[in-house]
Amino acid sequence: MNHQSLRTNRCRTGFTLLELLIAVGLTSVLMIALFSAMSIYFNLQLDSHEEIGRQQVARAVLRQMTRDIQSVVFVKQEVVDEETEDESVATEDLDGNAYGESLIDPETVLMTYTSGLVGTASDLQLFISRPDRNLSYVSSQELTSVDQRTGDLLLVRYLLADKSGGGLGSKIAEREAPGESSGPVGLVRMAGDLYGLSTAMESDEEYPQLAAAKLEAREISAMTFRYYDGLAWVEEWDSTARNELPKAIEIKLTIRDSQQSSMAFEDDTPDPWALPETIHRMVVPLPLAEPFITEAVL
């Protein structure tokens, strides 16, 4: 009797095959659920880091563009009085060197620097005043590189480097991302001495313009501008033709993820978890723009 009880107890100490299969199945389900939760967590974390990175890129670029736009100086041309035949032009002290006598030809200043800004929906050219940090200036005859300055006046241009766009933008894109693939490479900021850079643009010299062009952000895949005249937004502006500055400029930047920007010309499959492109908008007022006066006030 005792031997039979001991034998029965020994048989009941193990697990049956069915119990083992159930345990393995439950463990697998729990592991799959845990893996899915961790995967979702890591993807959300990566998306958060990507969004923060985009915000930082947009903030840095928009800060630089705002600083340049608000540094624009414009010389308004006075209306000629036919009765008195007064052909005087507003010639404020914009000689390009606030610390001494200008080294730029005054005729060049009056003919070129009175533009204020010229812009389209995808290209913005600014005429700004910003002293050199070292206050180191040379004469126009001694100007040999884009790093040298003849005065406080600068010419700044924003455009998109795009191989399919043609013109200077496509050449900058080819320099920054050589190859046969097409597409936007990033935002370009061109800055240089007013006399040297404007002369290169008028004579269509590519080397000085390419030397002055710097790729600011590869993450930017599109950029648009609009200009507010006091009543409506327009897509083109020429301060010389309008004889005024816009009241404000609207900037829209389209930013892609960092992986796409760094692998824009590779044939690898894009990340399916990557965030879609995001648009960042900012409106920059121009301090020197004349206030808008309605007809009711007049």
C-alpha positions in Angstrom: 0.0 0.0 0.0 2.8 2.4 0.8 4.6 1.5 -2.4 1.6 2.3 -4.5 1.1 5.7 -2.9 4.8 6.6 -3.3 4.6 5.6 -7.0 1.4 7.7 -7.5 3.1 10.8 -5.9 6.2 10.4 -8.1 4.0 10.4 -11.3 2.2 13.6 -10.2 5.4 15.7 -9.7 5.9 16.6 -13.5 4.0 18.6 -16.1 2.0 17.1 -18.9 2.7 18.0 -22.5 -0.5 20.0 -22.7 0.4 22.1 -19.7 3.8 22.7 -21.2 2.4 23.9 -24.5 -0.1 26.2 -22.8 2.8 27.7 -20.8 4.9 28.2 -23.9 2.0 29.8 -25.7 1.2 32.2 -23.0 4.8 33.2 -22.6 5.0 33.8 -26.4 1.9 36.0 -26.3 3.3 38.1 -23.4 6.7 38.5 -25.2 5.0 39.6 -28.4 2.8 42.1 -26.5 5.9 43.4 -24.6 7.9 43.7 -27.8 5.1 45.6 -29.5 4.8 48.0 -26.6 8.5 48.6 -26.6 8.6 49.1 -30.3 5.8 51.7 -30.2 7.6 53.5 -27.3 10.9 53.7 -29.2 9.2 54.9 -32.4 7.4 57.6 -30.5 10.6 58.6 -28.8 12.4 58.8 -32.2 9.5 60.9 -33.6 9.8 63.2 -30.6 13.5 63.6 -31.1 13.0 64.2 -34.8 10.3 66.8 -34.2 12.6 68.6 -31.7 15.4 68.5 -34.3 13.2 70.1 -36.9 12.0 72.8 -34.6 15.6 73.6 -33.8 16.5 73.8 -37.5 13.5 76.0 -38.3 14.2 78.3 -35.3 17.9 78.7 -36.3 17.1 79.4 -39.9 14.2 81.8 -39.3 16.3 83.7 -36.7 19.0 84.3 -39.2 16.5 85.3 -41.9 14.7 87.6 -39.6 18.0 89.3 -38.6 18.8 89.8 -42.3 15.4 91.1 -43.3 15.2 93.6 -40.4 18.6 94.9 -41.4 17.4 96.1 -44.8 18.0 99.8 -45.5 16.0 101.5 -48.2 16.5 105.0 -49.7 13.2 106.3 -50.9 13.3 108.3 -54.1 11.6 111.7 -53.7 8.8 112.5 -56.2 9.8 115.2 -58.7 7.8 118.4 -58.3 7.0 119.6 -61.9 6.3 123.1 -60.8 9.6 123.7 -59.0 11.4 121.1 -61.1 13.0 119.8 -57.9 14.8 116.6 -58.8 16.4 116.1 -55.4 16.7 112.6 -54.1 16.7 111.5 -50.5 20.3 110.9 -49.8 20.6 109.9 -46.2 24.0 109.0 -44.8 24.1 105.4 -46.2 27.6 105.6 -47.5 28.4 102.0 -46.3 30.9 102.9 -43.6 29.6 104.3 -40.4 33.1 104.7 -39.0 34.6 106.9 -41.5 34.5 108.0 -45.1 33.0 105.5 -47.5 35.2 103.5 -49.8 32.4 102.7 -52.2 31.8 104.9 -55.2 28.8 107.1 -54.3 27.2 106.5 -57.7 27.3 102.8 -57.0 25.6 103.3 -53.7 22.8 105.5 -55.2 22.3 103.2 -58.2 22.5 99.8 -56.5 21.8 100.2 -52.8 18.5 102.0 -53.1 16.8 98.7 -54.0 16.0 97.6 -50.4 15.0 94.1 -51.5 14.0 92.2 -54.6 12.1 89.0 -54.1 10.0 86.3 -55.8 8.1 83.4 -54.3 11.3 81.3 -54.1 14.2 83.8 -54.2 14.9 86.7 -51.9 17.6 89.3 -52.4 18.3 91.8 -49.5 20.5 94.9 -49.4 21.5 95.3 -45.7 23.8 97.4 -43.6 26.0 95.5 -41.1 29.5 96.6 -40.0 32.4 94.2 -40.2 33.4 92.7 -36.9 37.0 93.8 -37.2 36.1 97.1 -39.0 38.6 96.0 -41.7 37.8 97.6 -45.1 39.5 97.8 -48.4 39.0 100.0 -51.4 37.0 98.7 -54.4 40.3 98.4 -56.4 41.8 96.2 -53.7 38.8 93.9 -53.4 40.0 90.4 -54.5 37.7 87.9 -52.6 34.2 87.6 -51.2 35.6 87.7 -47.6 36.8 91.2 -48.0 34.6 94.3 -47.3 34.6 97.7 -48.9 32.1 99.0 -46.3 29.1 98.2 -44.1 26.8 97.3 -47.0 26.1 93.7 -47.7 24.1 91.8 -50.4 22.3 88.8 -48.9 20.4 86.3 -51.0 18.3 83.2 -50.0 17.5 80.5 -52.6 17.0 76.7 -52.7 19.8 74.5 -54.1 17.9 72.2 -56.4 19.3 70.2 -59.3 16.1 70.3 -61.2 15.7 74.1 -60.7 18.3 75.3 -63.1 20.5 78.4 -62.8 22.7 79.1 -59.9 20.7 76.9 -57.5 21.4 73.8 -59.6 25.1 74.5 -59.8 25.3 74.9 -56.0 23.3 71.7 -55.6 25.8 69.9 -57.9 28.7 71.2 -55.9 27.1 70.1 -52.6 25.8 66.7 -53.8 27.5 65.6 -56.9 25.8 62.9 -58.9 23.1 62.4 -61.4 20.1 62.3 -59.1 17.7 65.2 -59.0 15.9 67.0 -56.2 16.3 69.7 -53.6 19.5 69.7 -51.6 18.8 72.4 -49.0 18.6 76.1 -48.2 21.4 78.4 -49.5 22.4 81.7 -48.0 24.7 83.9 -50.2 26.3 86.9 -48.5 29.1 89.2 -49.6 30.2 92.8 -50.0 27.7 94.9 -51.9 30.2 96.2 -54.4 31.9 92.9 -55.1 28.9 90.6 -55.1 26.6 93.0 -57.0 29.3 93.4 -59.6 29.7 89.7 -60.0 25.9 89.3 -60.4 25.6 92.0 -63.0 28.5 90.6 -65.0 27.3 87.0 -64.5 30.5 85.8 -62.9 29.8 82.4 -61.3 32.9 81.9 -59.2 32.4 84.8 -56.8 28.7 83.9 -56.4 29.5 80.2 -55.7 32.2 81.2 -53.3 29.8 83.4 -51.4 27.0 80.8 -51.3 26.8 78.5 -48.2 24.5 75.6 -47.7 22.7 76.4 -44.4 20.3 73.5 -43.9 20.0 70.2 -45.8 16.8 69.5 -44.0 14.9 72.2 -46.0 13.3 70.8 -49.1 11.1 73.8 -50.1 10.9 77.5 -49.3 8.3 80.2 -50.3 8.0 84.0 -49.7 5.1 86.4 -49.7 5.1 90.1 -49.3 2.5 92.3 -47.6 1.8 95.7 -49.1 -0.7 96.8 -46.5 -3.8 95.4 -48.2 -2.9 92.0 -49.6 -0.1 89.4 -49.9 1.8 89.4 -53.2 4.4 86.9 -54.5 6.8 89.3 -56.0 8.4 92.5 -54.8 10.8 95.1 -56.2 11.5 98.0 -53.9 13.0 100.1 -56.7 10.0 99.7 -58.9 7.5 100.3 -56.0 9.6 102.9 -54.3 8.8 101.3 -50.9 9.5 98.4 -48.7 6.8 95.7 -47.9 5.2 96.0 -44.5 6.1 92.3 -43.8 7.5 89.2 -45.4 6.0 85.7 -44.9 8.4 82.8 -44.8 7.4 79.2 -45.2 9.9 76.4 -44.8 9.3 72.8 -45.6 11.5 70.5 -43.5 12.1 66.8 -44.1 13.6 64.3 -41.6 17.3 64.2 -41.1 17.7 60.7 -42.6 16.1 61.8 -45.9 18.2 65.0 -46.0 21.5 63.1 -45.4 20.5 60.3 -47.9 18.7 62.4 -50.4 20.7 61.1 -53.3 21.0 57.4 -52.3 18.9 54.6 -53.6 18.2 53.1 -50.1 14.6 52.4 -49.1 13.3 55.3 -47.0 12.4 54.7 -43.4 8.7 53.8 -43.2 8.5 55.2 -39.7 9.9 58.6 -40.7 7.7 61.6 -40.0 6.2 63.3 -43.1 7.5 66.8 -44.2 6.4 69.6 -41.9 5.8 73.3 -42.8 7.1 76.1 -40.5 5.7 79.6 -41.1 6.8 83.0 -39.8 5.9 86.6 -40.6 8.7 89.2 -40.3 7.8 92.9 -40.1 10.2 95.4 -41.6 11.0 98.2 -39.2 11.8 100.8 -41.9 8.6 100.2 -43.9 6.3 103.2 -44.0 3.1 102.7 -42.0 0.0 102.0 -44.1 -2.5 104.9 -44.2 -6.0 104.1 -45.3 -8.1 106.4 -47.5 -10.5 106.9 -44.6 -7.8 108.4 -42.5 -6.8 110.7 -45.4 
